[in-house]
C-alpha cells in the first residue's frame, strides 16, 4: 500500500485486543510488536506502532483514529483494510463516523463480497498481488513443525525459529 498510493508512510498498528478475536488466539502483545518492528525496520515507508497499547481495551478503530488525530494534528490518517473486512464494516463501532471522517483504502481480495459500502465516496479500492498466506496458516505450520522460511521476512523467521511461540 505504501508504494501503490499517495501515502507517505503506513503505520502498522499492533492491536492488543481486537474485539472480534479471542485474546487466547494471539501471541504476547510485545512479541507481536517486535515481529512487526523486525519486518519493517529496513523500510522508511513503514512504521510499527504500539499506539493501541496505551488505549483502553478492547481496541476500536474509531477510537484509535481519533486518538492519532489528536496526538498528531499535522498528519492526515486513512484506514487500510482488506476487502474481507469491508463487508462487515457495519459491525464496527461507529462505522458511520469512519465513513464520514476518514478515507478507507481497501485491498480487494478474490471471493469476498465487498458489501454495501464498496461505492461509498470514502472508499478507495485497490488491486494488489495476492499472497494466500495468513497468520493462522503460519501458526499452523509452526505447530506442525513445518518450515515458515520464505513465508515471513528473514528477521521474523529467525526470531520465531529461536522461540517457543506458537508451539
C-alpha positions in Angstrom: 0.0 0.0 0.0 2.9 2.4 0.7 4.1 2.2 -2.8 0.8 2.0 -4.6 -0.9 5.1 -3.2 -0.2 8.7 -2.3 0.5 7.7 1.3 3.8 9.0 2.7 4.0 6.3 5.3 2.0 3.3 6.5 1.7 2.8 10.2 1.1 -0.9 11.2 -0.8 -0.7 14.4 -0.4 -3.7 16.6 -3.7 -4.4 18.4 -3.6 -5.8 22.0 -7.2 -6.8 21.8 -9.3 -6.9 18.7 -12.9 -7.0 19.8 -13.6 -9.6 17.1 -10.9 -12.0 18.2 -10.2 -14.0 21.3 -7.2 -13.0 23.3 -6.1 -16.6 23.7 -5.5 -16.9 19.9 -2.9 -14.1 20.0 0.8 -14.2 20.9 2.1 -11.8 23.6 1.5 -8.2 22.6 5.2 -7.3 22.8 6.2 -10.3 20.8 3.8 -9.4 18.0 5.0 -5.7 18.2 8.7 -6.9 18.0 7.9 -9.1 14.9 6.3 -6.2 13.1 9.3 -4.0 14.0 11.7 -6.6 12.7 9.6 -6.9 9.5 9.5 -3.2 8.7 12.7 -1.8 10.2 14.5 -1.5 6.9 11.7 0.3 5.1 11.2 4.0 5.9 7.7 4.0 4.4 6.5 1.5 7.0 6.3 2.1 10.8 5.4 -0.3 13.6 3.1 1.3 16.1 2.2 0.4 19.7 -0.3 3.3 20.0 -3.2 0.9 21.0 -1.1 -0.4 23.9 -1.9 3.0 25.6 -5.6 2.9 24.9 -8.5 1.1 26.7 -9.2 -2.5 25.8 -10.7 -3.8 23.6 -9.3 -1.6 20.8 -11.8 0.0 18.5 -10.5 1.5 15.2 -12.5 4.7 15.6 -11.0 5.4 19.0 -7.5 4.8 17.7 -8.0 7.1 14.7 -9.4 9.9 16.9 -6.5 9.5 19.3 -4.0 9.6 16.5 -5.6 12.7 15.0 -5.4 14.4 18.4 -1.8 13.4 19.1 -0.6 14.2 15.5 -2.8 17.1 14.3 -0.4 17.8 11.4 -1.0 14.4 9.9 -3.9 13.0 7.9 -4.8 9.4 8.7 -6.6 6.9 6.5 -7.7 3.4 7.3 -6.3 0.5 5.3 -8.1 -2.8 5.2 -8.6 -5.9 3.2 -11.7 -6.4 1.2 -12.8 -9.2 3.5 -13.3 -6.6 6.2 -15.3 -4.1 4.2 -18.3 -6.4 4.0 -18.5 -6.5 7.8 -17.8 -2.8 8.4 -21.4 -2.3 9.5 -20.5 -4.3 12.7 -17.7 -1.9 13.7 -18.1 0.6 16.4 -19.2 4.0 15.0 -18.6 2.8 11.4 -20.7 5.8 10.2 -18.1 8.1 11.7 -15.3 6.2 10.0 -17.1 6.6 6.6 -17.9 10.2 7.3 -14.5 11.4 8.6 -11.8 9.1 7.0 -10.7 7.8 3.7 -10.7 4.0 3.7 -8.3 2.2 1.4 -9.4 -1.3 0.6 -7.3 -4.0 -0.9 -9.7 -6.2 -2.9 -9.5 -9.9 -2.2 -11.0 -12.6 -4.5 -14.1 -14.4 -3.4 -15.1 -11.7 -0.8 -18.2 -9.6 -1.2 -17.3 -6.0 -0.6 -20.8 -5.3 0.7 -22.9 -2.3 0.7 -20.1 0.3 1.1 -18.0 -0.5 -1.9 -19.3 2.5 -3.8 -19.2 4.9 -0.8 -17.3 8.1 -1.6 -14.9 7.5 1.3 -13.9 4.0 0.0 -10.9 3.7 -2.4 -10.5 0.2 -3.9 -7.0 -1.1 -4.9 -5.9 -4.2 -6.7 -2.8 -5.8 -5.5 -0.9 -9.1 -6.0 -2.4 -11.7 -3.8 -0.4 -14.0 -1.5 -2.5 -16.7 0.0 -0.6 -16.7 3.3 -2.4 -15.9 6.6 -1.2 -15.5 10.1 -3.3 -18.6 11.1 -1.6 -20.6 8.3 1.8 -19.6 9.6 0.9 -20.5 13.2 -0.4 -23.9 12.0 2.9 -24.5 10.1 4.8 -23.7 13.3 2.6 -26.1 15.4 3.2 -28.9 12.8 6.9 -28.2 12.8 6.8 -27.2 9.1 9.2 -24.5 7.9 8.0 -21.0 7.5 11.2 -19.8 5.9 10.3 -17.6 2.9 6.8 -17.1 4.2 7.8 -14.3 6.5 10.7 -11.8 6.4 14.1 -13.4 7.3 14.4 -11.5 10.6 10.9 -12.6 11.7 11.8 -16.2 10.7 14.9 -16.2 12.8 13.0 -14.7 15.8 10.3 -17.3 15.6 12.7 -20.2 14.9 14.6 -19.3 18.1 11.4 -19.1 20.3 8.8 -21.4 21.6 6.0 -19.1 20.3 3.0 -20.9 18.6 4.4 -24.4 19.5 
